């Protein structure tokens, strides 16, 4: 799929990997990028995009929590992550949705919240997106990309991730791989791919409540040589979007190993 003039929606797009991806999509000429993020400060987010983007004209659609103000294109209220209403309103701007990225994440000791945000929101996001993206006949296949993690591929000894995080990320991989082949009758007008990044240092680690901050700092320092640059991860997302042969596939983006497609 060519990104030019497409409409994209990215959950968790106000920070970290999601923000970097939104910036890349805008630079590639998307018609609109809708950002769904319950943690977003809409004014700060919009200003950051204006400062960092090479392009000067773009439509940015920021969905935040308990905020309804105009900026660039439109900003509206999001009360529950991944609700049908928020996807619908993003769709209604241009009557189309071509790229959906289920990327919202967290590291939390609350097991229920972890599963809801990291796995159930992905499943709901895919099914809601499928309905909207196939309302009308498509000239080309739409793409849904789900963010998993290298923790969704392997289980490693760690002091900073709990078992519900591993379970959720493994679930995203299994869901993505099985969706095209299962009894769900997933639309043949869409593709779905999962991205499994290695360790990327974002604010998600600063907001975690699994371990003491000092423990987290030491643990991250001990494994800093394995850090993956966010630009490599964004390259993996772009590959998933542009390569129309990928469907039900997993793409890893891990440190010095770079990007690999895993079938």
RATAVEN-V970770 format. One record per backbone hydrogen bond with DSSP energy under -1.0 kcal/mol. NH is the residue of the N-H (numbers start at 1). CO is the residue of the C=O. E is the energy in kcal/mol with one decimal. If there is no record, write none. Layout:
nh=<NH	NH>
co=<CO	CO>
e=<E	E>
//
This chain:
nh=<5	6	8	9	10	11	12	19	20	21	22	23	24	25	26	27	28	29	30	31	32	33	34	35	36	37	40	45	46	47	48	49	50	51	52	53	61	63	64	73	73	78	83	87	88	89	90	91	92	95	96	98	99	100	101	102	103	114	115	116	117	118	119	120	121	123	124	125	126	127	128	129	130	131	132	133	135	142	143	144	145	146	147	148	150	152	153	154	166	167	168	169	170	171	172	173	174	175	176	177	178	179	181	182	190	191	193	194	195	196	198	202	205	207	216	217	218	219	220	221	222	223	226	227	228	232	233	234	235	236	237	238	239	240	241	242	243	244	246	248	250	251	252	253	254	257	258	260	262>
co=<29	3	32	99	34	101	36	15	16	17	18	19	20	21	22	23	24	26	25	6	6	59	8	61	10	63	37	41	42	43	44	45	46	47	48	49	33	35	76	60	71	64	80	83	84	85	86	87	88	91	91	7	7	143	9	145	101	110	111	112	113	114	115	115	116	119	120	121	122	123	124	125	126	127	128	129	132	189	98	191	100	193	102	195	197	149	150	150	162	163	164	165	166	167	168	169	170	171	172	173	174	175	178	178	187	142	144	249	146	251	253	200	202	203	212	213	214	215	216	217	218	219	223	224	199	229	229	230	231	232	233	234	235	236	237	238	239	242	243	192	262	194	260	196	258	254	255	252	250>
e=<-3.2	-2.1	-2.8	-2.5	-3.0	-2.6	-3.4	-1.7	-2.2	-2.4	-2.4	-2.3	-1.9	-2.7	-2.2	-2.1	-1.6	-1.4	-1.7	-2.3	-1.3	-1.6	-3.0	-4.0	-2.5	-2.5	-1.1	-3.0	-2.5	-2.3	-2.5	-2.0	-2.1	-2.1	-2.0	-2.0	-2.6	-4.1	-1.3	-1.4	-2.2	-2.2	-1.5	-1.7	-2.7	-2.4	-1.6	-2.4	-2.3	-1.9	-1.0	-2.4	-2.1	-2.3	-3.0	-2.4	-1.1	-2.3	-2.3	-2.6	-2.6	-2.6	-1.8	-2.5	-2.0	-2.4	-3.0	-2.4	-2.4	-2.1	-2.8	-2.4	-2.4	-1.6	-2.0	-3.2	-1.3	-2.1	-2.4	-2.3	-2.9	-2.7	-2.6	-3.3	-2.4	-2.2	-1.6	-1.9	-1.5	-2.7	-2.4	-2.4	-2.5	-2.1	-1.9	-1.6	-2.5	-2.9	-2.5	-2.4	-2.1	-2.1	-1.0	-1.5	-1.1	-2.2	-2.2	-2.1	-2.7	-3.3	-2.6	-1.1	-1.5	-1.6	-2.4	-2.6	-2.2	-2.6	-2.5	-2.0	-2.0	-1.1	-2.1	-1.5	-4.2	-1.1	-1.3	-2.3	-2.0	-1.4	-1.7	-2.4	-2.2	-2.1	-2.1	-2.7	-2.6	-1.0	-1.6	-3.7	-2.5	-2.8	-2.8	-2.0	-2.0	-1.8	-1.2	-2.3	-4.4>
//
